[in-house]
Amino acid sequence: FVSETVAALCLSAGYRAAGDRIWQGLTLLFALVPCVLVQLSLVFIHRDVSRDRPLVLLLHLLQLG
């Protein structure tokens, strides 16, 4: 996951150097949105672990996979 994000950021830097702002923006969008979604999922997982709800925890883990 980290290497995919780094590759997307390097590609975005390449688009910026080439002056292609649309592709740079789309690349950043598709690189950063999954990072935010994973962080939100981890927040929900932490909340479900503290409440001891194994079914919901399993659903969150399957969603991350």
C-alpha positions as CSV (number, residue, x, y, z in Angstrom):
1,F,0.0,0.0,0.0
2,V,2.8,2.4,0.9
3,S,4.7,1.6,-2.3
4,E,1.6,2.2,-4.4
5,T,1.1,5.6,-2.7
6,V,4.8,6.5,-3.3
7,A,4.6,5.5,-6.9
8,A,1.4,7.6,-7.4
9,L,3.1,10.6,-5.8
10,C,6.2,10.2,-8.0
11,L,3.9,9.9,-11.1
12,S,2.1,13.1,-10.0
13,A,5.4,14.9,-9.7
14,G,6.2,13.7,-13.2
15,Y,2.9,15.1,-14.5
16,R,3.7,18.4,-12.7
17,A,7.1,18.7,-14.3
18,A,5.5,18.0,-17.7
19,G,2.9,20.7,-17.0
20,D,-0.1,18.4,-17.2
21,R,-2.3,19.7,-14.3
22,I,-5.4,17.6,-15.0
23,W,-3.6,14.3,-14.8
24,Q,-1.6,15.5,-11.8
25,G,-4.8,16.3,-9.9
26,L,-6.5,13.0,-10.8
27,T,-3.4,11.1,-9.7
28,L,-3.3,12.9,-6.4
29,L,-7.1,12.3,-6.0
30,F,-6.8,8.6,-6.6
31,A,-3.7,8.4,-4.3
32,L,-5.1,10.3,-1.3
33,V,-8.7,9.2,-1.2
34,P,-7.8,5.6,-0.4
35,C,-5.4,6.8,2.3
36,V,-8.3,8.7,4.0
37,L,-10.7,5.8,3.6
38,V,-8.2,3.3,5.2
39,Q,-7.7,5.7,8.1
40,L,-11.5,6.0,8.7
41,S,-11.8,2.2,8.6
42,L,-9.1,1.9,11.2
43,V,-10.9,4.4,13.4
44,F,-14.1,2.3,13.2
45,I,-12.1,-0.9,13.8
46,H,-10.6,0.6,17.0
47,R,-14.1,1.6,18.1
48,D,-15.5,-1.8,17.5
49,V,-12.6,-3.6,19.3
50,S,-13.3,-1.5,22.4
51,R,-17.0,-2.4,22.4
52,D,-16.2,-6.1,21.9
53,R,-18.4,-6.6,18.8
54,P,-16.7,-9.4,16.9
55,L,-19.1,-9.5,13.9
56,V,-18.8,-5.8,13.1
57,L,-15.0,-6.1,13.6
58,L,-14.9,-9.0,11.1
59,L,-16.9,-7.0,8.6
60,H,-14.5,-4.1,8.8
61,L,-11.5,-6.4,8.4
62,L,-13.1,-8.0,5.3
63,Q,-13.7,-4.6,3.9
64,L,-10.0,-3.6,4.3
65,G,-9.0,-6.8,2.5
